[in-house]
């Protein structure tokens, strides 16, 4: 009987291994505190799936991130969360999860936790990422279809339990606005900053319990990837990033000033369904080629503020943005005005900068055409 049991176990294991091989599954495992000797390369292959490991190891400076956002339908609640590998926030060779939440009444919550191990398992149709810590019992995971149309995030820790789903409204894109996969795509956005917008905009559904308090919303959000040779504080001066939806449009914009060369880098795009109808990385006005602008606005009622329970920071001077995109060849000019509706978080990112997350309301469309109302989320780094 024992021999029969062993045979059955062996056959079951063989079938499982064979099934995985047929599916083409690969598993990448990273342990906290493990350093790679020698030069570490950043992935520059535009055809590598966006959820893959984008470095060939980690050292005291290299890091990569999977970042997510969500805003409620009424713009009164929002959240941001991130899973990372490598050095981040002064923690070398870490495996970290961080989540920030704001309720409609303005109550905020932020939690950072560290895993012992993270794995990325890529199969034919889906990718699963898991961050876990046997001592604390924390287990964060995401599972995404490999066309990025559907993502489920599951959180199981001592303080937070539940799920978050994202169903994409727009295609995965590179910083230059090309749709994945495209051999002309380029993930290098600025010096040492690699970026892929896995899900520019999605519908979201959040069902969490945080320290016994429900947090349940429906709305929009998105997710992205970053992988950097050095930490954000040493690479970045300021930035403003936005994702939004209004009427038939979904929008993505990022303006970023590098500490490395002092230059400002920009991208903006408009999508209708799964089609990118406008894209540019140019800010200089032109009569022949597409350009855009992403400027601070100061007339709104809500400023970004730090959590009242912590050390106070000065509120942001600005209250939102004006985003304009112009296509001279098509004779089209879009304009959107964004006002903050809630601060999700605001805390120091270095001795001279702070990073914040927001949710907001927007209105706009084609100049001279129908105007639409919508929702937005995003993040900002500015000088203290």
N, C-alpha and C positions, 0 to 999 in steps of 0.2 A: 504493500500500500504506500509506504514511504517513497519507494522508487517511482511509483506511478505519479505521486504528488510532485516529485522533483521534475519528472518528465513534463508534466502539465505546466508547471511553472516556467520551465525552460522554453517550451513551445509558445506560451503566452508572451514571454519576454521577446522571443524572436519575432513574433508577429508584430508586436508593438514597434520594435526597432525597424522592421521592414516597412511598416506603414509610415513611420516618420521619414525614412529614407525616400520613399516614393513621393511623399509630400515635399521633400526638399527642405526639411526643417534644419535650421542651424541655431545653436545657442551660444550666446556670448555672455560670459560671467566675469564680473569684476568684484574684488574684495576690497573693503575699506583698508587703507593704509599700505596697499601694495603699489610700489613704484616701478616704473619701467626705465631701464638704463638706456642711454643713448638718445639720439634724435627721435622725436615723436612727430609723425606726419599728420596733418589735417587732411581729411578727405576732400578732394576736389573733383571727384567723379560725379558729374551731374546726373548719371543714371542710377546711382546707388539709391535704394529706397530711403526716404527721409527718416524713417524711424530706426535705421541701422546705427550701430556704433560708428561715429564719425572720426574717431582718432584710433591710432594703433597702439595706444597705451596712455598712461598718465604719469605726471611727475608733479613737482611742487607748484607749477603754474597752469598746466593744461586743465580744461574743464569742458563739459558738455551738458546741455539742458534740454528737457522737454517741458515747455511752459504752456499753461492753460488759463483761460479767462471765461467769465460768465456774468451777464447782467440780466436782471429781471425785466419782464415785459413793461413794467411801469417805471423802470429806471431808478427805483428807490433802494434796491439791494444789489449786491454784486460780490464777486470773489475772484481771487487769483490763486493759482497753486502751481508748484513746480517740482519736478523730480530732476536731480542732477547727479553727475558723476565727476569726480576729480575735485580739484581745489576750488573752493567757493567761500566767500565771506570770511576769509582768514582761516578756513579749516582745510588743511592740506589733505589730498587723497581721500576725500570724504564721499559718502553716498548719502545724499540728503533729500528730505522732503520738507517743503514749507507750504503753508496754506494761510491765506488771509481772507477774512469774511467781514462784510458789513450787512447788518439787518436793516429793514426799512426805518426803524426808529433811531438809526445811527450807531447802535451798539456794534463794537468791533471785536474781532478775535483774531489772533495770530499765533501759529504754532510752528516750530521747527523741530524736526526729529532726524536722527541719523540711523541709517541702516548698516548692517554688517556686510551685506552682499546685495548686488543687483544683477538681474539677468535680463537679456533681450533675446527672446526666442522668435525667430522669423520662419514662418511656414508659407506654403503656396498662397493661401488666401488671407492670412492674418498675421499680425505681430503682437506678441504679449511682452510687456515689460513689468518686472516685479522688483520692488525694494522691500527688504525684510530685515528684521532684527529679532533674533531668538530670545534675547534677554528681556526686551520691553514688550515683545509680542506684536510690534507694529508690522503691518503688511499693506503696502500700497501697490496697486497694479493698474495698468491700462491695457486694454485689448482693442486693437484697431484693425478694420479691414484694410487690405493692402492698396485699395483704391482711395482710402481715407474718408470714405463716405459715412462710416459709423464708428464711433469710439465709445467705449464704456470704461470709466474710471471707478475702481472699487477701493474704498478706504476702510481698513479694519485696524483700529488702535484702541488704546485704553480710553481715549478722549473723544474720538470721532469714528462714526460708523455710517456707511451708506454708499450710494452710487451717484455718479454723474454721467449723463449721456450727451454726446454731441453728434448731431446729424448734419453733415456738411451741406451748405447752400452754394458753395463756390469751389472751384478746383484748387488743388495744391499748386503753388506757384513758387518760382525763384524770385530773388530780389529784382531782377530785370523784367518781371511780369510775365515771363513765358510759363506755360503750363507744363507741369511734370507729367511724363518724362520727355525731356528735350535735350539733345546733345549740345544745344547752344545755351542752355541754362548755366548760370554762374552763381554759386552760393556765396562767393566772397563779396560782401557788401561794403566793407571798409577795412583798413589795415588790421589784420589778425581777427576780424569779426566775420564769421561764417553764419549764414542765416537761411533757413528754409521755412516758408509759410505752409505748413502741412494742411491746416484747415483755416483759411483766412476768416471765414464767417460760417457759423453753424447755428442751428436751433439747439437749445440746451434744456435739459431737465435735471434739476438737482434735488436729491432726496437724502439729506444728511441729518444725523443727530449729533450735536456738538455739546459735550458735557451735559447731556440730558435734555438739551434744548433743540427742538426741530429747526431745521433750515431747509425750506422747500420752496423752490422757484422754478418757473419756466421763463425762457427768454432767448437771448442770443449769446454767442461767445465765439471762441475759436482756440486754436493751438498752433504752436510753432516749435522749431528747433534752433538752437544756437550751439556752436562749438568754437572755442577760442584757444589760442596759444597761450594767452596770459589772462589774468583776472580782469573783470570789468573795470575796477577802480583804476588800474594802470593804463587802460586803453581808452576810456571814455570821459569826455567833458560833459556834454549835455545831449539829451535826445527827447523826442516826443513821438509816440507811436499810437496809432488809432486803428480800430476795426469797427465797422458799423454797417447797418442796413437801413435803407429808406426806400419805400415803394419797390420798384423792380430792381433796385441797385444794391449790391454789396460793395463795400469800400475797404481799402487797405492803404495806409500811409505811414511812413517813418522818415523823420529827419534826424540826423545824427551827426554830432561834431566830435571828431577824433582828437584824443590827447596826443596821439602819435605824430600826426602831421599838421594838426590844427585846421584841417579841411572839413567842410560840411558835406555829408552824403545824404542823398534823398531818393525816395521812390514813392510812387503813388499809382494806384490802379483802380479801375471800376470794372465790376463784373455784373453781367446779367445772366442768371442761371449758371451754367458751367462754362460760359464764354467770357474771356477778358475782352472788353470793348474799348478799354483805354489803358495805356501803361506808359510811364515815362520815368526817367531818372534825372531829367533836366529841370532846373529851376529858372534858367535864363529865358526870358520871353523871346519868342520867335514868330515869324510870319509863315514859316514853312514846316516846322516840326513840333511835335507835342511837348508841352511843358506844364509845370504845375507849381503850386505854392502851398505851404502848410504853416500858417502864421498863428501866433498867440492872439487871443482875444481877451478883453478886459472888462466887458460890460455886464457880465452875468452876476448872479446872486451867490454862487457857491465857489469858494476858494478851497484848494486842497489844504487840509489841516492834519497835524499829527494827532495820535491817539491821546485823549485827555488824561488817560491813566498813566502815561509815560512822561518823559522829559519833553517839554514843549519845543516845537520848532516854529519859526515864523510861517504864517500861511503863505500860500503861493500868491504872487501878484496877479497872475492871469487866472481866468475863470473858464477857459475853453479855447476853441480854435476856429479859424476860418480856413477851409480847404477848397482850393480852386484847381481845376484841371482843364486845359485848353488843347483842342486838336484843330489847328488851323486848316488842315487839308479837308477835314470833314465839316468844318465850320460849326464846331460844337464847343460849348463852354459850360462846364458844370461848376456849381458853387454850393457848398454846404457849410452851415454854421452849427457849431457844436458847443453846448453849454454843459459844464459839470453839474451832476445832480447829487452825487455822493462821493466822498473819499473812501476808497477801500483800504488804503494804507499810505503812510508817509513816514519815512525813517531815514537816518543818515546812511549814505553809502560810502562815504569817505570823510576825511576831515573838512572838506570844502563842498561836498555835494550831498544831495539827498535824492531818494528815489520814491516815487509815488504811483499809486494805482487809482484809477477813477472809473466811474460809470457816468453816462451822460445821455442827453437828448440832442437830437439834431433835426434840422430842417433844410431842405434844399432840393436841387435837381438841375435840369438844364436851364440856363438863364433864358428867360422868356418862355419857358415851357411849364408843364405841371410841376408843382412843388409838393414834396412829401415830408412826412414826419417819421422819425425812426429812433433807434437806440444805438448807443456806442459804448465801447469799453476800451481801455488802453493803459499806457503807463508812461511815465515821464522821469527824466533825471535833470535837475537844475542845480544851480549854485545856491548854497545856503546864504 
